[in-house]
């Protein structure tokens, strides 16, 4: 086993690195959207409940488990767990703590590369004079690897590789490199965030126009902080809040275990866990909610925001809104916004590399550089399908299986292992060793009973979605190859029928009844109204439309014939790669176990 002298240079550096691990793209892109879609201010209630009953306990568990494993020279979850319990099987639960990071960084670094590219385009003034639709179209062109927005062939791939190379180079410098990035990136992130948040708070009605006469930034803020209490009875809102906790705190990944394994045996981890958790919460709730939603509402109106809130707003809408501030301030705001997202992303993606590096060093004697560059190579191999087949849904599929399901499964296992197998008495003692704060005794009960029940509920509630995803029930075109193409759902619940409005030999346009949300500012309630929406399908030369103008079509009806390669084909390729990666890591854990047996270091 290779010994390492790698360690954190200072407590502040550790806390900033841990906060950087937690503070990621989800704080600024996912949280405000989740709040808008799940009851505005009411979302904060289940969010805080889940933070206190699930987030904080998981932070305590992962920090203390990591420090405990570090005492035995283990810096990755398979053998951190192996040091906590005896048995050949339980160490394989720790495979999730390496696999999840490789699965997530594969597509997460792609988003990072967007932010890097958009910093360049903000400085270059690319978005100047573009309409909102043109800015949105720019993004769609960017993620099409066959199209270049700069004249550079395969621009999206080049920025992706550049971003991964930068991550890998920093990781090759060890914890010192990660700590330096955190010490620079976190203050800049907060500085940029404060600047943009002030603009969001002060925009008011100055962005109103003839097209959006009622636009008001304060409407966005009021909606975010005015509770829609009726949503509290909806289990989906609580499930969304629980899911946000995973995204925002980076729990259930194995990165916290790895970082904590490098602290000294009697260093405080309780205060560190709380500090990192609340710093993340501050950035998310105070800054994250004050940028995208109010600025968009200030120019496009609250109704537009409620109906269009989504992850893509950061890239498809914000550059257009910044242009309303004039060319100089637009460039400054663009650099700050996308720079903020870049620092949020890279401080998280760097953390994802440390479990693999720690494992390969501990078990196979690999050096820091070899571990870092092998991680970069694996991330590139896993990530290229998300780049090439982004529009075919591989990116979203990785996010679901690697960035959602895997987190929940791993978190559920580790809570049970910590509280019921390692033992709550030993666990509570480990959490409190060297603690500079007195942890409320109620958390002993919460960790043992409440947190496992909450995680169990999240897991069970997610099973129907998992089954539907495995069977591709989210699409009617659920075979890889087909000679017929079926109409998909027209509205979200699939109840609307589509009427053929226009058609050509290789294109058909449907009209259908849809609903959109509106907000009554006087009554402070949301309501839905019906409107006529449209959807267009385009086909290739060897595919032909078989419906005609005036036909009424229901989801699942055949609308075209020819030779089709459906999105399911590309998703299955991605899933095979994820399964292969999990099996590969499990095999490495098995090899490491045999190596430990030969060296007399294996637990039984």
N, C-alpha and C positions, 0 to 999 in steps of 0.2 A: 504494500500500500504506500502510495506517495504521500509524504507529509507535506503540509503546506504552512507557510508562515503568513498567508494572506489574512488580513484583518482590517477592520474599519479604523480609519485614522482618528475619528472623533465621534462623540455621541451625536453632535449636530449633523455631521455627515451621514451617519446611519439613519437618523430620523428623516432627513431630507431625502435620502435614497429610498427609504420605506414609503414616505409620502409620495415620492415620484413614481414608485411602483403602483401605488393606489390611484393617484391622480393621473388619469389617462383621457383618452378621447371621449369616453363615456360621460365624463363630468360635464363637458361642454356640448356634446352632440346628443347623447342619449337621455340624460336626466331631464332637461327642459321639455323634450318631446314626450317622454313618459308622463310628465306632469300635465301637459296639455291634453293628452289622450285619456287621462285617468282622473279627471275631476278637479284639475287646477290645484288650488290650495289644499283640498282634501287629500291629495296624494301624499302630502308631507306627513300626515298622521300615520298611515301604515308604513311609510318609509322610515320614520323615526322609531316606530315600534319594532320593525324588523332590524333596524340598526342596533337597537339596544338588546334585543332578544336573540339575534342571530349573528349580526356583524361583529359586535364587541366580543361575544363568546368565542367566535371562530378566530378572531385576532389573538385572544389570550391562548387558545389551543395551539395555534400555528407558531406563535412566538416561543412558547414554552417547549413545544415539541422540538422545534429547530435547535434551540439552545441545548436541550437535553441530548439530542443526537450529536451535536457538535462536541460535547465532552468526550465522546468515543471516537472522534475523528471522522464522523459521517456528515456529509454536506448535501445530500439529496434524499428525497423521501423514501425510496426503497429501503435504505439501510438506516435512516433515521427511525423509521418504524421498526426495523429489525432490532435496533438497540433498545426499543421500548418494550417489545413483547417477544416471547420465544415462539418459534413456529416457522415452518417453511413457507406457508401460504400467505401470511399477512404481509410479507415484504412486497408481494406482487400488487397489493393495493397501491403501493407507492409508485408503481409504473405510471399511474395517472399524473403524478407530480412532475414527471419529465415529459410524457406524451402531450399533455394539455398545452404546455408551453410551446412545443414545436408546432402543434396544430394551430395555435392562435397566432404565433409570430408570423406564420406563413402568409396569412392575409392581413394581419395587423400592420406589418411593415409595408404592405401595399398602400394602405391608407396613409401611413407616414409619408410615403413617397409622393402621394398627391399633395400633401401640405408643402413639401419641399418644392415641388413643381409650381404650386400656386404662389409661393413666395417669389419665385423667379418671375412669373407672369405678372404679379402685382407691381414689381419693380419695373418691368419692361413696359407696363401700361397696356397690356394685351386687352384688358376688359374695357378700356376707354371707348365710349360711344356705343357699346353693345346694349341691346334691349335685354329685358329679363329673359325672354325666350332664347336669345342668342347665347347668353351666359350659361343657361341650362344646357343648350345644345353643345356648347364647348366641352362641358364635362362628358356628355355622351360620346363625343368624338374622341376625347382623351382616353377613355377606357376601351375604345376600339383600337387594338394594337396595330391594325393596319392603317390607321390614320395618324398623321403627325400635326400637332398644333404649333410646332416651332421650326419645322423643316428638318428635324432630326428623325431619321427612320427609327421606328419602334421606340418612340419617346417614353411611353409608359414603362416598358421593360428596362430601359436605361436608367430611369429615375429609381425604379424598384431595386435594381442591382446596386446602384450607388448608395441607396439608403441601407440596404443589408450590409454592404461593405463597411459603411461608417459604423454601424452597430458592432460588427465583428471586430473592427480595429480597436474600438474602445474596450470591448470585452477582453481583447488580448492583453490589455494593460492591467487586468485584474480588478479587484475591488477599488483600488485607487483611482482608476479611470472612471468607474461608475460613480464614485463619490464626487469627483471633480465635475462631472456632467450635472449631477444633482445640485451641487452648490452653485453652479452657474445657471442651469436651466430652471430650477424652481423659483428663484427670485425674479428672473425675467418673465416667467410664465405669470406670476402674480402681478408684476408691474404692468404687463401688457393687458392682463385681464381687468385690472383696476381702471386703466385708461378707457377701454371699450365699455366697461360697465358704467362709468360716469357718463359716457356718451349716451348709453341706453337710458339712464335715469333722467337725462336732461333734454332728450330729443323732443318730448312732448308732441305737439301737433305741427311742428315745423316741417314735417315730411309729407303732410297731406297734399293731394293733387286733385286735378279734375277727375281722374280715373278712380282715385280712392279718397274722396273728400272727408271721410270720417276716420282716416288713419290717425292713430294716437298711440304713442309708445306706452303711455300710462295704462291704456286698456290692456296691453299685454302683461304688464306687471300686476295690475289688479286681478286679472283672470288667474294668473299663477298663484296669487296669494289669497284669493277669495274661495273658501272651501265650498265644494258642491257635495254636501254631506250625504246625499242619497247614494253617491257612488261607494260609500263605505260599506254598504251591504252587498257589494258585488265582489265575489271571490276573485275574479280576474284582476281587479285593482290590487288586491293584496298579493296575488301571485306576481303581478308586475313589479310591485314594491320589493318583494323578496328577490326577484331576479335582478333588480337594479343594485341591490346590496352586493351581490356577487360581482357584478361588473365594476362597481365603484371602489370596492375595497381590495380587489384582486385576491379574494380568498378562494380556496378550493383549487389552487393552481400548483402549489409547491414552491413558489418564489419566496414567500415569507419564511417558510421553513429554512430555505437555503440561506437567505440573508441572516436570519437569526442564529444559524449554526456557527457563524463566525464571531459572535459576541463572547465575552469571557463568561466563565461558569457562574459567577455571582453578580454579573451585570444586571441592572434592572431591565426587565422586559415588560412589566405591567404598565409603567408610565409611558414607555416607548410605544407600546401598542395603542394606548389611548390617545397619545399625542399624534401619532400618524393617522389614526382613524378620524379624529376631530379636525385635523388640518385638511384632510381630504373632504370631510363634510362641509367645512367652511368654503373651500374652493368651489364645490359643487353647488351648494344651496345659495350662497351669497353671490358668487361670480358667475357660475354657470347659468343661473336663471336670469341674469341681468343683461345678457348680450344678444343672443340670437332672437329670442321671442320678442322682447320690447323693440329692438331695432326693426325687425320685420313688421311688427304691428304698427310702428311709427311711419312706415312708408306704404304698406300694402293693406293695412287694416286687420283687426282682430279676426274677423270672419275668414279671411284668406289664411291666416296663420292656423286657425283651428282645423281647417280642411286640408292644409298642405304640410303641416308640421311633420317633419321626417328627417332622417339622418342626412339626406342629400341637401338639405337647406344650406349647410355650411359651405358647400362647393357650388351649388346651382343657384343660390339666391344671394348670399352675402356679398360676393364680388360686385354684383349689380347695385346693391344698396350702398356700398362704399363709394361707388362712382357719383352718387348724389352729393358727396361732400367736396367735390372738386378734385382735380387730378393729383395735386400734391398730398392732400389729406387722405385721398383714396389709396394712394400708394403706401402711405404710412400705416393706415388702418389695415390694409391687406397684409403687409409684412407683420404687423402685430398679431392679427387674428390667426394667420396661417403659421406664424412663428410660434405663437402660443400653442397651437395644436401640435406642431412638430415637437416642441419640448415636452408636452404632455405625453405624446406618443413614444418618444425615444427613451424617456426615463422609465416607462413601463416595459418596452421591448428589451431593454438591456437586462432588466430583472429576469426576463424569460430565458435568457441564455445561461444564467448562473447554475440552475439545477443540472443541466447536461454537463457543463464544464466540471462542476463539483463531483458528479458521479464518475466521469471518465478519469479524473485525476485520482480519486480515492480508490477506485477498483482496478484500474488498468495502468496507473502511473503516467497518464498523459500530462504534459505541461500545459500551462495557461494558453499559449498561442495555438498549440495543436487542438486543444479543446474548443477554443473560440472559433477557429476557422472551420473545424468540422461541423460545429453548430450552424455557422453561416451557410455551409454547403448543403446541409440537410434542410434548413429553412428555405433555401432557394429551390431545391428539388421539390419540396412539398408545396411551395408557393406559386410556382410557375403556372399550374392549372388554374389558380384563382385569377391570374393576370390574363392568360390567353382566353379563358372561358368565363370571364366575369359576367358577361351578358347572358350566359347560359345557366347561371345560378350556382356555380361551384363555390364562389365566394360566400354566398349566403348559407350554403350547405355546410361549409367548414365552420362558419360562425355558429350555426345551430348545434352541430355535433361536438366540435372542439371547444367552442366558447360558451356553451350553455349546458348541454346535457352532461358533458364530462365534469364540469365544475360541481354540479349538484350531486352527482354520484360520488365523486371523491370527497366532498365535504361531508356527506352523510356517513360514509365509511370512517372518515378520520374522527368524527365526533364520537361514534360508537366505540372505536378503538381506544380513544383517549379516556373517555368517561367510564367505560364498562369493562375494557380488557386491561389496559394499563392501570386503570383504577382511579376513581375520583379523588380518593385521599392522597395518593401519590401525585396526581395531576394538580390538585389544589396547592399542595406544598411546592411543587415545581414552579407554578405561576407566581407564587409569593416570595420565592428566594430573591433576595436583594431588592425587593420592591420598595420604591420611594413613596408609594401611595398605599393607602389601605383600601383594598378592594372590598366592596360590600359583600357580605357573606351570602346574600341572596344569589349571587352569581354562581355559587357552588351548586345550588339547586337548579338554576337556569341551565347551566352547562350540561348537567346530568339528565335532566328531564325535558325542559322546554325546548331547547335548541334541537335535540334529535327529533322531537315531535314535529316542529316546524319544518325541518328539512325533509322529514318523511312525507309530510303533507305536500310540499313542493314537488317532491319526486313522484308521488302517486298521481298528483293532479296533472303532471306532465306526460304520463304514460300514454294517454290517448293521442296526443300530438306526436309522440315518438312513433307509435304504431302507424299512424297516418303517413308520417314522413318516410318510414321504412318501405311502406307499400306504395308510396307516391300517390296517395289519395288526394293530395293537394292539387292534382292536375288530371284532366281527362286524357291527356296525351301521355300516358304512363308506361309506355313501352319504349325501348331504345330506338327501334326501327319500326316504321309503319308505312302503309300505302294510303292511309287516310288521316286527315287532320280534323280534330274535333274542336268545336267552340268551347272556350273556357267560360268560367263564371263571369257574367257581365257586371254584377254588383257584388259587394263583399259577402253577402249571405247566399248568393246564387239563386235568388227568387225571381230576378228580372229576366224577361225574354228580350231577345235582340231582333230588331227589324232591319233588313238589308236596306241601307239608305243609298249607297253608291257602290258600283262594282266595276272592275276591269278584269281582264283574264287572270292577272296575278295579284290582285288586290281587292279587298272587300271592306266596306265601312258599315258598321252597325250603329243604330241609335237605340237607346234603352233608357228606362226610367231608373234614376239613381237618387240617392239622398245626400244632402250635405248639412253640416251643422251651422247653426247661427247662434249668436249670443245676444240675449236681451240684457242690455246694460242697466236698465231700470230695475227689472226683477232679479237681475244677477243669476240667471239660469240659462242653460243651453237648450236648444230645441232643434228639431230636424225639419227640413223642407225638401220637397221633391223637385227634381229638375230633369231635363233631358240631357243625357250624356252620350258620348260617342266613343267607339273603339274601332281601330283599323288593324287588319291583318294583312301583311305583305308576304308574298310567296316567290319562290325562285322560278326560273324558266321551265323546269321540268315538273312544276306543280301548278295545278289549275283550280280555280274556284268553280264550285258546282252549284252554288245557290244563285238566285236572281233577285233583282230589285223588288222589294215588297214582301219577300219571304220572311216569315217569323220563325226564329230559331231559338231553341232552348239549349242551355249548356249541355254538352255531350253529343250534340248533333254533328254529323259530318258536314264540313263546309268546303273541303278541298281534297283533291286526290293527287297522287304522285308518289315520289320517293322521299320520305321524311326521316331525318335524324333528329329525334326530339331531345330536349334539354335533359331528360332522364339519363340519356347515354353519358353525357358529360358529368352529371352528378355521380353516377355509379363509378366512373373513373376516379373521381375525388374520394369517394368512400372507400374504394379498394386501397387507395394510397394511405388513407387514415388507418385502416385496419392493418395494413402492412407495417406501418410505422409503430403501431402499438405492439404488434407481435415481435418486431425487431428489438424494441426496448425491453420487452419481457424476456426475450432470449438473452440479451446482454446481462440482465439481472440474474438469470439462471447461470450463465457463465461466471459471473462474479461470485455467486454463491459457491460454485465448485472450486473456484480459485481460493476462496476463503477457507473452505474445508481442507484443502491441501496445505494451507498455511496455518491451520489450527485456529482460525479466527471466527469460524461460523458459529452462530447460535443455533440451538436445536429446537 
